[in-house]
Amino acid sequence: MQKVRGVGGLFFKCKDPEKLAAWYQAHMGIALDGSTYGMLDPHQAREHDRMVWSTFAADSDYFQPSEQSFMFNFIVDDVGAMLQQMVAGGATQVGEVVSESYGDFGWFLDPEGFKVELWSPKSF
């Protein structure tokens, strides 16, 4: 049986693709290879970084206050510092930083209302 080896991309619709891509480049350091896309190199991942694939119930409120049916999750070194950087760049922080046994988490809404989760993994 063939199996998935990883995530090859994250594609989504938005109102102003070039503007939102530039915003992510300016405030999260995502390098752009074109006006609306960039590459995240999996070889730059650290030992405990993981790409999580998860389903949620249709009535889950985990993505609130966003009305979108999906949420981004980015691995970062320091959740608190990245949240401050994002808010300074025009994002809206959602809730407070939460520490779990598997890492620290924080959330914000980007300029188009997509909820983004920041994760700083801890050693397993």
N, CA, C and O atoms as a printed pandas DataFrame, in Angstrom:
     atom_number atom_name residue_name chain_id  residue_number  x_coord  y_coord  z_coord
0              1         N          MET        A               1    0.831   -1.188    0.000
1              2        CA          MET        A               1    0.000    0.000    0.000
2              3         C          MET        A               1    0.874    1.250    0.000
3              4         O          MET        A               1    1.837    1.324    0.764
4              5         N          GLN        A               2    0.563    2.216   -0.826
5              6        CA          GLN        A               2    1.263    3.496   -0.829
6              7         C          GLN        A               2    0.849    4.300    0.404
7              8         O          GLN        A               2   -0.290    4.197    0.862
8              9         N          LYS        A               3    1.776    5.102    0.943
9             10        CA          LYS        A               3    1.498    5.929    2.119
10            11         C          LYS        A               3    2.002    7.344    1.885
11            12         O          LYS        A               3    2.934    7.565    1.112
12            13         N          VAL        A               4    1.383    8.283    2.553
13            14        CA          VAL        A               4    1.804    9.676    2.504
14            15         C          VAL        A               4    3.132    9.813    3.248
15            16         O          VAL        A               4    3.303    9.229    4.318
16            17         N          ARG        A               5    4.080   10.586    2.689
17            18        CA          ARG        A               5    5.382   10.812    3.329
18            19         C          ARG        A               5    5.467   12.153    4.030
19            20         O          ARG        A               5    6.357   12.363    4.854
20            21         N          GLY        A               6    4.564   13.056    3.720
21            22        CA          GLY        A               6    4.608   14.374    4.341
22            23         C          GLY        A               6    3.638   15.315    3.668
23            24         O          GLY        A               6    2.908   14.925    2.756
24            25         N          VAL        A               7    3.633   16.533    4.110
25            26        CA          VAL        A               7    2.767   17.553    3.529
26            27         C          VAL        A               7    3.555   18.276    2.449
27            28         O          VAL        A               7    4.651   18.775    2.703
28            29         N          GLY        A               8    3.011   18.333    1.266
29            30        CA          GLY        A               8    3.689   18.970    0.144
30            31         C          GLY        A               8    3.327   20.427   -0.026
31            32         O          GLY        A               8    3.956   21.121   -0.826
32            33         N          GLY        A               9    2.347   20.909    0.690
33            34        CA          GLY        A               9    1.985   22.312    0.573
34            35         C          GLY        A               9    0.760   22.644    1.388
35            36         O          GLY        A               9    0.048   21.761    1.867
36            37         N          LEU        A              10    0.532   23.914    1.536
37            38        CA          LEU        A              10   -0.644   24.439    2.205
38            39         C          LEU        A              10   -1.201   25.505    1.275
39            40         O          LEU        A              10   -0.575   26.547    1.079
40            41         N          PHE        A              11   -2.354   25.256    0.710
41            42        CA          PHE        A              11   -2.937   26.150   -0.293
42            43         C          PHE        A              11   -4.285   26.629    0.208
43            44         O          PHE        A              11   -5.087   25.831    0.693
44            45         N          PHE        A              12   -4.543   27.927    0.094
45            46        CA          PHE        A              12   -5.808   28.467    0.585
46            47         C          PHE        A              12   -6.187   29.716   -0.186
47            48         O          PHE        A              12   -5.333   30.410   -0.736
48            49         N          LYS        A              13   -7.473   29.988   -0.217
49            50        CA          LYS        A              13   -7.988   31.178   -0.881
50            51         C          LYS        A              13   -8.005   32.343    0.099
51            52         O          LYS        A              13   -8.258   32.160    1.290
52            53         N          CYS        A              14   -7.736   33.539   -0.411
53            54        CA          CYS        A              14   -7.843   34.739    0.412
54            55         C          CYS        A              14   -8.205   35.916   -0.491
55            56         O          CYS        A              14   -8.161   35.801   -1.716
56            57         N          LYS        A              15   -8.562   37.044    0.115
57            58        CA          LYS        A              15   -9.035   38.203   -0.648
58            59         C          LYS        A              15   -7.936   38.851   -1.476
59            60         O          LYS        A              15   -8.176   39.241   -2.619
60            61         N          ASP        A              16   -6.732   38.973   -0.919
61            62        CA          ASP        A              16   -5.629   39.648   -1.600
62            63         C          ASP        A              16   -4.358   38.806   -1.440
63            64         O          ASP        A              16   -3.558   39.067   -0.541
64            65         N          PRO        A              17   -4.160   37.791   -2.307
65            66        CA          PRO        A              17   -3.039   36.859   -2.151
66            67         C          PRO        A              17   -1.665   37.506   -2.057
67            68         O          PRO        A              17   -0.862   37.113   -1.211
68            69         N          GLU        A              18   -1.375   38.485   -2.900
69            70        CA          GLU        A              18   -0.049   39.112   -2.869
70            71         C          GLU        A              18    0.167   39.886   -1.578
71            72         O          GLU        A              18    1.247   39.828   -0.989
72            73         N          LYS        A              19   -0.854   40.610   -1.137
73            74        CA          LYS        A              19   -0.734   41.394    0.092
74            75         C          LYS        A              19   -0.558   40.479    1.307
75            76         O          LYS        A              19    0.283   40.750    2.164
76            77         N          LEU        A              20   -1.344   39.398    1.390
77            78        CA          LEU        A              20   -1.236   38.503    2.535
78            79         C          LEU        A              20    0.099   37.754    2.524
79            80         O          LEU        A              20    0.704   37.560    3.578
80            81         N          ALA        A              21    0.565   37.332    1.339
81            82        CA          ALA        A              21    1.872   36.667    1.241
82            83         C          ALA        A              21    2.984   37.614    1.700
83            84         O          ALA        A              21    3.892   37.202    2.421
84            85         N          ALA        A              22    2.914   38.864    1.289
85            86        CA          ALA        A              22    3.916   39.846    1.696
86            87         C          ALA        A              22    3.866   40.083    3.209
87            88         O          ALA        A              22    4.906   40.274    3.840
88            89         N          TRP        A              23    2.669   40.070    3.788
89            90        CA          TRP        A              23    2.506   40.252    5.234
90            91         C          TRP        A              23    3.191   39.105    5.980
91            92         O          TRP        A              23    3.920   39.344    6.942
92            93         N          TYR        A              24    2.962   37.861    5.543
93            94        CA          TYR        A              24    3.617   36.714    6.176
94            95         C          TYR        A              24    5.136   36.782    6.000
95            96         O          TYR        A              24    5.878   36.406    6.907
96            97         N          GLN        A              25    5.593   37.245    4.870
97            98        CA          GLN        A              25    7.031   37.397    4.650
98            99         C          GLN        A              25    7.602   38.433    5.617
99           100         O          GLN        A              25    8.634   38.196    6.244
100          101         N          ALA        A              26    6.940   39.568    5.736
101          102        CA          ALA        A              26    7.438   40.658    6.574
102          103         C          ALA        A              26    7.389   40.335    8.061
103          104         O          ALA        A              26    8.271   40.755    8.810
104          105         N          HIS        A              27    6.371   39.595    8.502
105          106        CA          HIS        A              27    6.171   39.428    9.938
106          107         C          HIS        A              27    6.476   38.040   10.482
107          108         O          HIS        A              27    6.614   37.874   11.694
108          109         N          MET        A              28    6.586   37.033    9.606
109          110        CA          MET        A              28    6.947   35.692   10.067
110          111         C          MET        A              28    8.224   35.192    9.413
111          112         O          MET        A              28    8.717   34.116    9.750
112          113         N          GLY        A              29    8.757   35.960    8.488
113          114        CA          GLY        A              29   10.005   35.571    7.847
114          115         C          GLY        A              29    9.872   34.444    6.845
115          116         O          GLY        A              29   10.857   33.769    6.547
116          117         N          ILE        A              30    8.677   34.222    6.318
117          118        CA          ILE        A              30    8.498   33.193    5.295
118          119         C          ILE        A              30    9.043   33.748    3.986
119          120         O          ILE        A              30    8.502   34.706    3.433
120          121         N          ALA        A              31   10.110   33.142    3.501
121          122        CA          ALA        A              31   10.733   33.605    2.259
122          123         C          ALA        A              31    9.811   33.309    1.088
123          124         O          ALA        A              31    9.283   32.204    0.965
124          125         N          LEU        A              32    9.622   34.298    0.235
125          126        CA          LEU        A              32    8.779   34.114   -0.949
126          127         C          LEU        A              32    9.651   33.834   -2.159
127          128         O          LEU        A              32   10.670   34.490   -2.374
128          129         N          ASP        A              33    9.238   32.856   -2.942
129          130        CA          ASP        A              33    9.907   32.531   -4.196
130          131         C          ASP        A              33    9.180   33.163   -5.372
131          132         O          ASP        A              33    9.717   33.215   -6.479
132          133         N          GLY        A              34    7.985   33.636   -5.147
133          134        CA          GLY        A              34    7.164   34.334   -6.132
134          135         C          GLY        A              34    6.304   35.316   -5.355
135          136         O          GLY        A              34    6.492   35.472   -4.148
136          137         N          SER        A              35    5.381   35.970   -6.006
137          138        CA          SER        A              35    4.586   36.983   -5.319
138          139         C          SER        A              35    3.561   36.400   -4.349
139          140         O          SER        A              35    3.065   37.112   -3.476
140          141         N          THR        A              36    3.234   35.102   -4.493
141          142        CA          THR        A              36    2.208   34.508   -3.634
142          143         C          THR        A              36    2.606   33.172   -3.025
143          144         O          THR        A              36    1.760   32.499   -2.436
144          145         N          TYR        A              37    3.866   32.765   -3.147
145          146        CA          TYR        A              37    4.240   31.463   -2.588
146          147         C          TYR        A              37    5.699   31.444   -2.158
147          148         O          TYR        A              37    6.519   32.233   -2.629
148          149         N          GLY        A              38    5.998   30.522   -1.251
149          150        CA          GLY        A              38    7.360   30.305   -0.788
150          151         C          GLY        A              38    7.511   28.863   -0.353
151          152         O          GLY        A              38    6.532   28.120   -0.287
152          153         N          MET        A              39    8.718   28.474   -0.060
153          154        CA          MET        A              39    9.014   27.101    0.336
154          155         C          MET        A              39    9.521   27.061    1.777
155          156         O          MET        A              39   10.378   27.857    2.160
156          157         N          LEU        A              40    8.994   26.141    2.565
157          158        CA          LEU        A              40    9.512   25.872    3.900
158          159         C          LEU        A              40   10.333   24.595    3.780
159          160         O          LEU        A              40    9.800   23.544    3.425
160          161         N          ASP        A              41   11.608   24.678    4.070
161          162        CA          ASP        A              41   12.531   23.562    3.884
162          163         C          ASP        A              41   12.430   22.576    5.048
163          164         O          ASP        A              41   12.783   22.927    6.174
164          165         N          PRO        A              42   11.950   21.336    4.802
165          166        CA          PRO        A              42   11.835   20.370    5.898
166          167         C          PRO        A              42   13.177   19.975    6.496
167          168         O          PRO        A              42   13.216   19.436    7.601
168          169         N          HIS        A              43   14.266   20.227    5.801
169          170        CA          HIS        A              43   15.588   19.901    6.335
170          171         C          HIS        A              43   16.021   20.867    7.437
171          172         O          HIS        A              43   17.007   20.622    8.131
172          173         N          GLN        A              44   15.284   21.958    7.593
173          174        CA          GLN        A              44   15.595   22.901    8.663
174          175         C          GLN        A              44   14.842   22.570    9.953
175          176         O          GLN        A              44   14.997   23.263   10.958
176          177         N          ALA        A              45   14.035   21.520    9.925
177          178        CA          ALA        A              45   13.307   21.103   11.117
178          179         C          ALA        A              45   14.290   20.601   12.172
179          180         O          ALA        A              45   15.370   20.108   11.849
180          181         N          ARG        A              46   13.904   20.735   13.413
181          182        CA          ARG        A              46   14.726   20.245   14.523
182          183         C          ARG        A              46   14.226   18.866   14.952
183          184         O          ARG        A              46   13.173   18.413   14.502
184          185         N          GLU        A              47   14.962   18.222   15.797
185          186        CA          GLU        A              47   14.706   16.834   16.171
186          187         C          GLU        A              47   13.262   16.567   16.611
187          188         O          GLU        A              47   12.695   15.543   16.228
188          189         N          HIS        A              48   12.664   17.439   17.388
189          190        CA          HIS        A              48   11.331   17.176   17.932
190          191         C          HIS        A              48   10.216   17.892   17.171
191          192         O          HIS        A              48    9.065   17.865   17.608
192          193         N          ASP        A              49   10.526   18.522   16.058
193          194        CA          ASP        A              49    9.494   19.145   15.231
194          195         C          ASP        A              49    8.675   18.044   14.563
195          196         O          ASP        A              49    9.220   17.035   14.116
196          197         N          ARG        A              50    7.382   18.245   14.503
197          198        CA          ARG        A              50    6.478   17.293   13.863
198          199         C          ARG        A              50    5.423   18.062   13.075
199          200         O          ARG        A              50    5.048   19.175   13.445
200          201         N          MET        A              51    4.959   17.470   12.007
201          202        CA          MET        A              51    3.823   18.004   11.272
202          203         C          MET        A              51    2.621   17.189   11.720
203          204         O          MET        A              51    2.551   15.989   11.455
204          205         N          VAL        A              52    1.687   17.821   12.388
205          206        CA          VAL        A              52    0.521   17.129   12.927
206          207         C          VAL        A              52   -0.618   17.197   11.920
207          208         O          VAL        A              52   -0.906   18.256   11.362
208          209         N          TRP        A              53   -1.250   16.076   11.696
209          210        CA          TRP        A              53   -2.442   15.984   10.856
210          211         C          TRP        A              53   -3.566   15.597   11.789
211          212         O          TRP        A              53   -3.466   14.590   12.490
212          213         N          SER        A              54   -4.649   16.384   11.813
213          214        CA          SER        A              54   -5.721   16.109   12.767
214          215         C          SER        A              54   -7.065   16.541   12.215
215          216         O          SER        A              54   -7.183   17.578   11.561
216          217         N          THR        A              55   -8.072   15.734   12.488
217          218        CA          THR        A              55   -9.444   16.108   12.158
218          219         C          THR        A              55  -10.102   16.685   13.411
219          220         O          THR        A              55   -9.714   16.362   14.534
220          221         N          PHE        A              56  -11.092   17.535   13.205
221          222        CA          PHE        A              56  -11.862   18.125   14.298
222          223         C          PHE        A              56  -13.347   17.951   13.998
223          224         O          PHE        A              56  -13.745   17.908   12.834
224          225         N          ALA        A              57  -14.151   17.853   15.022
225          226        CA          ALA        A              57  -15.599   17.768   14.842
226          227         C          ALA        A              57  -16.109   19.054   14.197
227          228         O          ALA        A              57  -15.556   20.130   14.426
228          229         N          ALA        A              58  -17.148   18.942   13.403
229          230        CA          ALA        A              58  -17.716   20.098   12.698
230          231         C          ALA        A              58  -18.152   21.200   13.664
231          232         O          ALA        A              58  -18.139   22.375   13.297
232          233         N          ASP        A              59  -18.534   20.846   14.876
233          234        CA          ASP        A              59  -18.985   21.856   15.838
234          235         C          ASP        A              59  -17.890   22.278   16.819
235          236         O          ASP        A              59  -18.186   22.924   17.825
236          237         N          SER        A              60  -16.625   21.924   16.542
237          238        CA          SER        A              60  -15.519   22.322   17.401
238          239         C          SER        A              60  -15.387   23.841   17.425
239          240         O          SER        A              60  -15.567   24.504   16.403
240          241         N          ASP        A              61  -15.073   24.383   18.590
241          242        CA          ASP        A              61  -14.843   25.831   18.690
242          243         C          ASP        A              61  -13.350   26.155   18.763
243          244         O          ASP        A              61  -12.981   27.291   19.058
244          245         N          TYR        A              62  -12.493   25.172   18.499
245          246        CA          TYR        A              62  -11.046   25.358   18.618
246          247         C          TYR        A              62  -10.508   26.408   17.652
247          248         O          TYR        A              62   -9.501   27.051   17.949
248          249         N          PHE        A              63  -11.152   26.595   16.510
249          250        CA          PHE        A              63  -10.675   27.568   15.523
250          251         C          PHE        A              63  -11.250   28.963   15.760
251          252         O          PHE        A              63  -10.900   29.897   15.039
252          253         N          GLN        A              64  -12.120   29.121   16.751
253          254        CA          GLN        A              64  -12.724   30.410   17.059
254          255         C          GLN        A              64  -11.649   31.411   17.468
255          256         O          GLN        A              64  -10.654   30.981   18.050
256          257         N          PRO        A              65  -11.768   32.673   17.218
257          258        CA          PRO        A              65  -12.940   33.331   16.663
258          259         C          PRO        A              65  -12.991   33.333   15.140
259          260         O          PRO        A              65  -13.882   33.954   14.560
260          261         N          SER        A              66  -12.057   32.654   14.477
261          262        CA          SER        A              66  -12.081   32.589   13.023
262          263         C          SER        A              66  -13.305   31.811   12.565
263          264         O          SER        A              66  -13.744   30.875   13.233
264          265         N          GLU        A              67  -13.843   32.198   11.439
265          266        CA          GLU        A              67  -14.973   31.489   10.843
266          267         C          GLU        A              67  -14.502   30.448    9.828
267          268         O          GLU        A              67  -15.324   29.752    9.231
268          269         N          GLN        A              68  -13.191   30.335    9.629
269          270        CA          GLN        A              68  -12.643   29.389    8.659
270          271         C          GLN        A              68  -12.789   27.949    9.164
271          272         O          GLN        A              68  -12.912   27.714   10.366
272          273         N          SER        A              69  -12.775   27.010    8.251
273          274        CA          SER        A              69  -12.913   25.599    8.618
274          275         C          SER        A              69  -11.549   24.920    8.785
275          276         O          SER        A              69  -11.472   23.696    8.893
276          277         N          PHE        A              70  -10.480   25.713    8.807
277          278        CA          PHE        A              70   -9.145   25.166    9.020
278          279         C          PHE        A              70   -8.308   26.188    9.773
279          280         O          PHE        A              70   -8.696   27.350    9.900
280          281         N          MET        A              71   -7.153   25.749   10.273
281          282        CA          MET        A              71   -6.272   26.641   11.021
282          283         C          MET        A              71   -4.830   26.283   10.683
283          284         O          MET        A              71   -4.498   25.106   10.539
284          285         N          PHE        A              72   -3.981   27.285   10.557
285          286        CA          PHE        A              72   -2.553   27.059   10.347
286          287         C          PHE        A              72   -1.899   26.785   11.697
287          288         O          PHE        A              72   -2.373   27.255   12.731
288          289         N          ASN        A              73   -0.804   26.021   11.681
289          290        CA          ASN        A              73    0.033   25.817   12.858
290          291         C          ASN        A              73    1.473   25.922   12.371
291          292         O          ASN        A              73    1.896   25.178   11.486
292          293         N          PHE        A              74    2.220   26.851   12.958
293          294        CA          PHE        A              74    3.622   27.029   12.597
294          295         C          PHE        A              74    4.510   26.740   13.801
295          296         O          PHE        A              74    4.191   27.133   14.923
296          297         N          ILE        A              75    5.622   26.053   13.565
297          298        CA          ILE        A              75    6.608   25.778   14.612
298          299         C          ILE        A              75    7.536   26.985   14.712
299          300         O          ILE        A              75    8.064   27.455   13.704
300          301         N          VAL        A              76    7.730   27.482   15.928
301          302        CA          VAL        A              76    8.591   28.635   16.176
302          303         C          VAL        A              76    9.483   28.349   17.383
303          304         O          VAL        A              76    9.221   27.422   18.150
304          305         N          ASP        A              77   10.525   29.140   17.544
305          306        CA          ASP        A              77   11.430   28.965   18.681
306          307         C          ASP        A              77   10.847   29.506   19.977
307          308         O          ASP        A              77   11.005   28.882   21.026
308          309         N          ASP        A              78   10.179   30.649   19.929
309          310        CA          ASP        A              78    9.682   31.321   21.128
310          311         C          ASP        A              78    8.284   31.853   20.835
311          312         O          ASP        A              78    8.129   32.859   20.144
312          313         N          VAL        A              79    7.275   31.181   21.359
313          314        CA          VAL        A              79    5.882   31.547   21.085
314          315         C          VAL        A              79    5.579   32.976   21.534
315          316         O          VAL        A              79    4.979   33.744   20.782
316          317         N          GLY        A              80    5.986   33.339   22.748
317          318        CA          GLY        A              80    5.698   34.676   23.268
318          319         C          GLY        A              80    6.315   35.771   22.423
319          320         O          GLY        A              80    5.660   36.766   22.111
320          321         N          ALA        A              81    7.574   35.593   22.053
321          322        CA          ALA        A              81    8.262   36.600   21.239
322          323         C          ALA        A              81    7.630   36.700   19.851
323          324         O          ALA        A              81    7.478   37.799   19.318
324          325         N          MET        A              82    7.261   35.557   19.264
325          326        CA          MET        A              82    6.636   35.585   17.941
326          327         C          MET        A              82    5.260   36.246   18.016
327          328         O          MET        A              82    4.888   36.987   17.106
328          329         N          LEU        A              83    4.503   35.995   19.077
329          330        CA          LEU        A              83    3.196   36.654   19.224
330          331         C          LEU        A              83    3.359   38.171   19.292
331          332         O          LEU        A              83    2.606   38.906   18.654
332          333         N          GLN        A              84    4.332   38.638   20.057
333          334        CA          GLN        A              84    4.583   40.082   20.139
334          335         C          GLN        A              84    4.913   40.640   18.765
335          336         O          GLN        A              84    4.424   41.704   18.388
336          337         N          GLN        A              85    5.738   39.927   18.021
337          338        CA          GLN        A              85    6.123   40.344   16.680
338          339         C          GLN        A              85    4.907   40.403   15.760
339          340         O          GLN        A              85    4.773   41.332   14.964
340          341         N          MET        A              86    4.026   39.416   15.869
341          342        CA          MET        A              86    2.848   39.368   15.004
342          343         C          MET        A              86    1.873   40.495   15.342
343          344         O          MET        A              86    1.324   41.132   14.442
344          345         N          VAL        A              87    1.657   40.740   16.625
345          346        CA          VAL        A              87    0.767   41.825   17.047
346          347         C          VAL        A              87    1.325   43.170   16.580
347          348         O          VAL        A              87    0.570   44.028   16.122
348          349         N          ALA        A              88    2.640   43.357   16.693
349          350        CA          ALA        A              88    3.266   44.591   16.204
350          351         C          ALA        A              88    3.069   44.740   14.695
351          352         O          ALA        A              88    3.052   45.856   14.177
352          353         N          GLY        A              89    2.922   43.623   13.997
353          354        CA          GLY        A              89    2.713   43.643   12.553
354          355         C          GLY        A              89    1.255   43.743   12.138
355          356         O          GLY        A              89    0.949   43.715   10.946
356          357         N          GLY        A              90    0.352   43.860   13.105
357          358        CA          GLY        A              90   -1.055   44.046   12.774
358          359         C          GLY        A              90   -1.960   42.863   13.058
359          360         O          GLY        A              90   -3.159   42.935   12.791
360          361         N          ALA        A              91   -1.418   41.770   13.596
361          362        CA          ALA        A              91   -2.248   40.614   13.935
362          363         C          ALA        A              91   -2.989   40.878   15.241
363          364         O          ALA        A              91   -2.619   41.767   16.008
364          365         N          THR        A              92   -4.030   40.100   15.484
365          366        CA          THR        A              92   -4.790   40.178   16.727
366          367         C          THR        A              92   -4.522   38.917   17.543
367          368         O          THR        A              92   -4.829   37.812   17.097
368          369         N          GLN        A              93   -3.955   39.076   18.725
369          370        CA          GLN        A              93   -3.691   37.917   19.575
370          371         C          GLN        A              93   -5.001   37.331   20.057
371          372         O          GLN        A              93   -5.941   38.063   20.366
372          373         N          VAL        A              94   -5.063   36.007   20.121
373          374        CA          VAL        A              94   -6.234   35.290   20.612
374          375         C          VAL        A              94   -5.805   34.510   21.847
375          376         O          VAL        A              94   -5.022   33.567   21.735
376          377         N          GLY        A              95   -6.298   34.881   23.012
377          378        CA          GLY        A              95   -5.971   34.172   24.241
378          379         C          GLY        A              95   -4.545   34.403   24.692
379          380         O          GLY        A              95   -3.839   35.270   24.179
380          381         N          GLU        A              96   -4.144   33.609   25.657
381          382        CA          GLU        A              96   -2.809   33.702   26.251
382          383         C          GLU        A              96   -1.978   32.493   25.846
383          384         O          GLU        A              96   -2.515   31.493   25.368
384          385         N          VAL        A              97   -0.669   32.588   26.039
385          386        CA          VAL        A              97    0.220   31.463   25.761
386          387         C          VAL        A              97   -0.098   30.333   26.741
387          388         O          VAL        A              97   -0.275   30.566   27.937
388          389         N          VAL        A              98   -0.167   29.114   26.218
389          390        CA          VAL        A              98   -0.473   27.932   27.015
390          391         C          VAL        A              98    0.713   26.977   26.937
391          392         O          VAL        A              98    1.238   26.713   25.855
392          393         N          SER        A              99    1.134   26.458   28.100
393          394        CA          SER        A              99    2.219   25.475   28.150
394          395         C          SER        A              99    1.636   24.092   28.415
395          396         O          SER        A              99    0.897   23.886   29.378
396          397         N          GLU        A             100    1.982   23.155   27.546
397          398        CA          GLU        A             100    1.581   21.756   27.691
398          399         C          GLU        A             100    2.856   20.921   27.802
399          400         O          GLU        A             100    3.950   21.444   27.587
400          401         N          SER        A             101    2.738   19.661   28.126
401          402        CA          SER        A             101    3.909   18.794   28.264
402          403         C          SER        A             101    4.661   18.642   26.942
403          404         O          SER        A             101    5.857   18.350   26.943
404          405         N          TYR        A             102    3.972   18.839   25.815
405          406        CA          TYR        A             102    4.578   18.662   24.491
406          407         C          TYR        A             102    4.916   19.986   23.809
407          408         O          TYR        A             102    5.327   19.996   22.649
408          409         N          GLY        A             103    4.745   21.118   24.529
409          410        CA          GLY        A             103    5.159   22.394   23.957
410          411         C          GLY        A             103    4.314   23.567   24.400
411          412         O          GLY        A             103    3.313   23.411   25.100
412          413         N          ASP        A             104    4.741   24.748   23.977
413          414        CA          ASP        A             104    4.021   25.990   24.256
414          415         C          ASP        A             104    3.224   26.376   23.019
415          416         O          ASP        A             104    3.655   26.136   21.892
416          417         N          PHE        A             105    2.043   26.982   23.243
417          418        CA          PHE        A             105    1.147   27.357   22.164
418          419         C          PHE        A             105    0.650   28.785   22.345
419          420         O          PHE        A             105    0.457   29.249   23.468
420          421         N          GLY        A             106    0.447   29.472   21.232
421          422        CA          GLY        A             106   -0.155   30.790   21.220
422          423         C          GLY        A             106   -0.898   30.956   19.902
423          424         O          GLY        A             106   -0.638   30.227   18.944
424          425         N          TRP        A             107   -1.826   31.916   19.848
425          426        CA          TRP        A             107   -2.679   32.062   18.669
426          427         C          TRP        A             107   -2.867   33.518   18.293
427          428         O          TRP        A             107   -2.823   34.409   19.141
428          429         N          PHE        A             108   -3.079   33.743   16.995
429          430        CA          PHE        A             108   -3.429   35.076   16.506
430          431         C          PHE        A             108   -4.295   34.945   15.266
431          432         O          PHE        A             108   -4.363   33.884   14.645
432          433         N          LEU        A             109   -4.965   36.055   14.909
433          434        CA          LEU        A             109   -5.690   36.161   13.655
434          435         C          LEU        A             109   -4.865   37.015   12.717
435          436         O          LEU        A             109   -4.410   38.094   13.098
436          437         N          ASP        A             110   -4.663   36.543   11.484
437          438        CA          ASP        A             110   -3.926   37.335   10.499
438          439         C          ASP        A             110   -4.845   38.423    9.925
439          440         O          ASP        A             110   -6.024   38.465   10.275
440          441         N          PRO        A             111   -4.339   39.298    9.057
441          442        CA          PRO        A             111   -5.154   40.407    8.543
442          443         C          PRO        A             111   -6.430   39.989    7.812
443          444         O          PRO        A             111   -7.340   40.805    7.668
444          445         N          GLU        A             112   -6.522   38.743    7.346
445          446        CA          GLU        A             112   -7.739   38.298    6.669
446          447         C          GLU        A             112   -8.603   37.399    7.555
447          448         O          GLU        A             112   -9.572   36.807    7.080
448          449         N          GLY        A             113   -8.259   37.295    8.831
449          450        CA          GLY        A             113   -9.094   36.559    9.776
450          451         C          GLY        A             113   -8.801   35.079    9.904
451          452         O          GLY        A             113   -9.580   34.357   10.527
452          453         N          PHE        A             114   -7.692   34.596    9.330
453          454        CA          PHE        A             114   -7.315   33.198    9.500
454          455         C          PHE        A             114   -6.665   33.031   10.870
455          456         O          PHE        A             114   -5.784   33.810   11.234
456          457         N          LYS        A             115   -7.087   32.031   11.628
457          458        CA          LYS        A             115   -6.460   31.765   12.916
458          459         C          LYS        A             115   -5.171   30.999   12.692
459          460         O          LYS        A             115   -5.126   30.048   11.913
460          461         N          VAL        A             116   -4.126   31.423   13.383
461          462        CA          VAL        A             116   -2.819   30.793   13.292
462          463         C          VAL        A             116   -2.403   30.359   14.685
463          464         O          VAL        A             116   -2.482   31.131   15.640
464          465         N          GLU        A             117   -1.958   29.112   14.788
465          466        CA          GLU        A             117   -1.456   28.580   16.038
466          467         C          GLU        A             117    0.065   28.523   15.943
467          468         O          GLU        A             117    0.614   28.036   14.955
468          469         N          LEU        A             118    0.735   29.019   16.966
469          470        CA          LEU        A             118    2.186   28.946   17.053
470          471         C          LEU        A             118    2.532   27.849   18.051
471          472         O          LEU        A             118    1.898   27.736   19.100
472          473         N          TRP        A             119    3.533   27.045   17.726
473          474        CA          TRP        A             119    3.908   25.916   18.574
474          475         C          TRP        A             119    5.415   25.880   18.718
475          476         O          TRP        A             119    6.149   25.923   17.730
476          477         N          SER        A             120    5.872   25.802   19.967
477          478        CA          SER        A             120    7.285   25.593   20.261
478          479         C          SER        A             120    7.390   24.229   20.942
479          480         O          SER        A             120    7.158   24.116   22.146
480          481         N          PRO        A             121    7.746   23.180   20.163
481          482        CA          PRO        A             121    7.766   21.821   20.712
482          483         C          PRO        A             121    8.785   21.645   21.835
483          484         O          PRO        A             121    9.844   22.272   21.847
484          485         N          LYS        A             122    8.432   20.776   22.774
485          486        CA          LYS        A             122    9.352   20.362   23.825
486          487         C          LYS        A             122    9.832   18.957   23.489
487          488         O          LYS        A             122    9.221   18.252   22.686
488          489         N          SER        A             123   10.918   18.568   24.107
489          490        CA          SER        A             123   11.442   17.215   23.904
490          491         C          SER        A             123   10.433   16.181   24.377
491          492         O          SER        A             123    9.733   16.384   25.369
492          493         N          PHE        A             124   10.368   15.093   23.667
493          494        CA          PHE        A             124    9.443   14.005   24.044
494          495         C          PHE        A             124   10.172   12.978   24.886
495          496         O          PHE        A             124    9.575   11.986   25.304
